[in-house]
Each structure stands twice: as structure tokens, then as C-alpha cells.
Amino acid sequence: MSDSKDNDLPIGIFDSGVGGLTVLKAINAELPDENLVYLGDTARLPYGTKSPASIARYATQATEKLKMQGIKLLVVACNTASAVALDALRAQMSPLPVIGVVEPGATAAVGARPGGSHLVLATEATVALGAYRRAIKTLDPAATVREQACELLVALAEEGWTEGDIASKVIRRYLDEATEGDFRPESIILGCTHFPLLKDSIQAAASDEVLIVDSANTTAAVVSDTLRSDRTLRVSDKAGTLRFLATDGVTRFARIGGRFLGQPLSDTEIELVDL
């Protein structure tokens, strides 16, 4: 796909809620010329409490909705959906590229700390699925991986309590649990799209030598490399457009989503859609 009209097609991004807006923000910063369309399946969040069969079905339906928008590339900005359904979504979207958030984060951590020890901070569902562990060990069998479920960090991010005493104490508690038995991570992978909002606080609680791997930024880099390789980058003297779709709760989407996007959102900017 190298026709200039195709290059103007949007990149599709989906998540179960607003957390994937951190990925959209990173892609927009990396590729400001690109048109982006984001779908938050807010009617059925969180995916992490659902069965793998339900997660795969929801992800397939969200992907089909974005496919109808005429996209040129799909980003699965949901760690749970990336862990469960990425192969199925790639088959569904073929020959268009499909990029998840797990592989870029794992690749960045292994590349920076070969043979090292890695701590994955994620939700209970992502930890239970073990996707980061598998991805890291596939790339680097000598690596040591520990995963820590951090459900309270999701709530802190959505409430905007990303700095200060409360955030510091909660993060410190999780890190203390994760490092029991003298485990000393050389990298910490933010395995949830909510967690980039807490990146500075996590770095402050960890040793200065610990590398914080932000899956949003690493995914944006893979998107950029893929479009360049496929010769489907959009080049324009006008900035790309942003569209936001949600399956429920547009007012809450706008209120909380603005924190993740780093700029105010109005509920009039959110299109309510049905899957």
C-alpha cells in the first residue's frame, strides 16, 4: 500500500477504555501528520475480568468497527487484548499491519538490558496471562522476569492522583512486594496503558539505575518504523486529525480521557458508536 490516497487513511487504535489514549498521545507526538481514530469500548470495560473467549470476541468487534473507518494500520492499545487476541486480529486485518503493545515493550526492555532482570507492572489479568513473560523469554531466554499486579495504580491514574504522598506510598508498597527475595530489577516495564501517567513517580520510587520502559512510546516507535517500511507515512503541511469513538459514557470518557491525552476533551468530541 503506497498510493498517496492510502497514506491519508487513519491509523486505528482501540482499547477497552481510556487508557489507550496514552498510546494515541505517543503516536501523535511521534507522527503529528498522521490521522488517528481511537475507539474505547467503554460499555464493556474492563476486558481483564472477562474470559479469553469474550475478550477475543470484543476485540474482533472493535477491530471490525475500526476497519469500517478505512484504516491503514491497527494498534491494539490494550494489554489484555494484545495478550489474548493479537494473532486472530492479524488474520482478520490481513494484509494490513496490526501492532500490539506487549511486543514493543518487551523488545525495548531486552534490547536495553540483555540477560537482565525485568519487572512488569500490570493488571491482574495481564499478569495472569503471562504475555510479557513469554515475549521477554522468547527474545532473551537468559532474562529473569517477575510480574506484579498493581490494580490500585489504575484507579490513581483515572483519579489524577499520579504524584504526591498517596501515589508514592502505593507504588512503594507494590515495589516492595515485587522485590521480595532479593529480586532487583534492571528494568520496569509499564504493562498497562494507565501507568505512563505514573512514570515519574515510579522512577522516583525505584533506583536511578532502573530503566522505566513505557510501552506507549515503544509502540509509537514501532508504528513509525512500520509505516516508513511500508511507505505509507502521511506527509502534509496540515497536522493530522484526531477522532474519538466510545461505546458508552461519553461524558466520563471526555473527563478522564483528557488526563491521558494531556489536553482537555469535550464530550461533543466523542462519537457514541455501537458494536
Secondary structure, DSSP 8 states (H G I E B T S, - for coil): ---HHHHTS-EEEEESSSTTHHHHHHHHHH-TTS-EEEEE-TTS--GGGS-HHHHHHHHHHHHHHHHTTT-SEEEE--HHHHHHHHHHHHHHHTTS-EEESHHHHHHHHHHHSTT-EEEEEE-HHHHHHTHHHHHHHHH-TT-EEEEEE-HHHHHHHHHT--SSHHHHHHHHHHHHHHTTTT---SEEEE-STTGGGGHHHHHHHS-TTSEEEEHHHHHHHHHHHHHHHHT-----SS---EEEEESS-HHHHHHHHHHHHTS---GGGEEE---
